[in-house]
Amino acid sequence: MSKILYIDAGHGSLDANGNYTTPPKNGKWFDHKKGQFHKGSIFYEGVFNRSLAQKFMYLAKQAGYHCVPVYDPIQDTALGKRVETANTYSKDVAGGKGIYLSFHSNASGVGTARGFNLFYHPKSSRGKKLATEIVADIQNVFVKNGSKSPQPLREGYMNAQKTAIYYVLEATSMPSLLFEFGFFDNYEDASLIFTDEFQCELAQQLVNSLSKATLY
């Protein structure tokens, strides 16, 4: 079987009526009051996550990867369900193999932060190794477009009750990475990551970086 990637596009998308399926109280969207994004001036994180994930999977398949999406095209699938899908496939079909990639965009709450972050589980030596091998390449895509994070590589925070977003790093049976591709509440970052051109460049670099990595 080809090298396996479990793809998680975080949060929800827009339903047939144009409603965001992630509850408003949970955030994951920002109205910039200017520009044109997913719904007028509103940027929806989950819509971006899916757009980038689709481009990435198309390119990854061309590079010989077998991609297993663990998210719903529209609904905001529970973290436990996404992880269960990956763990079950890994156990029953893939012989324990594969890498879990969770796609997100960040928000600082103040709109000033920019850049890329990559999180790994602090107790996963394989996850840390993979993250370390690919982080510079991905960061450089942001840097050359004017968006730089001062600390792109980080250990993922673990929640004792397993309710935080980093649950996907803690509960997966395979090496897992969580990407924060820019800050969607920053107008410059949102304008950058919204474009198809940047998403294609980012997706291609991620495929290239994974292909050079030595985890498998």
Secondary structure as UniProt FT lines:
FT   STRAND          3..9
FT   TURN            16..17
FT   HELIX           24..26
FT   STRAND          29..31
FT   TURN            40..41
FT   STRAND          42..44
FT   HELIX           45..62
FT   TURN            63..64
FT   STRAND          65..69
FT   HELIX           79..92
FT   TURN            95..96
FT   STRAND          99..106
FT   STRAND          116..120
FT   TURN            122..123
FT   HELIX           125..143
FT   TURN            144..146
FT   STRAND          153..155
FT   TURN            160..161
FT   TURN            165..166
FT   HELIX           167..170
FT   STRAND          176..183
FT   TURN            184..185
FT   HELIX           187..193
FT   HELIX           196..212
//
